[in-house]
Amino acid sequence: MSKVEKRLRLRRMEGVVEGEAKVNPRTMEYLGIESLLEVVIAGKRKFTFKALPSESTPANEVWINPNEARMKGIADNSIATVRAKQ
């Protein structure tokens, strides 16, 4: 069985704790995310974040910590493949 995945926009947002990502609850349900999500950028770079449901996050975005994004080389508004981490 293949995993459900979706291309979403990564946004740098203040107020997000390092190691965590804020995701819309409906998006989490669609992707089957329970606690961890995997972000794949350009098919090469993989990162794992603890998923937190947030109604204020748009359904097509994942919010991450700006300092952590800079350290990992993730640009604001990047498009990435997001899926549940098993």
C-alpha positions, 0 to 999 in steps of 0.5 A: 500500500502506498503512502498518501502524500501531498505537495505543500508550501513550507512557511517560516513562522515565528511562534513555532517551536524548533522540531515542530510543524503546525499543520491544518487538522484536515490536512493531517487527517487526509495525510494520516499524520498522527504525530510525525510528518516527513518533508521531502524537498526536491526529492533529495532532502528529508526532514522530520517534524513533530506535527501539531494541529493548528486551525489557523494554518491554511490547508495548503501550508506547513508552518515551521520555525524560521531559525531551524529553517535557516539552519537546514537551508529551507527557504520561505515559501518552498514547495515540498512533498509532505507525508506521515512518518511511520 
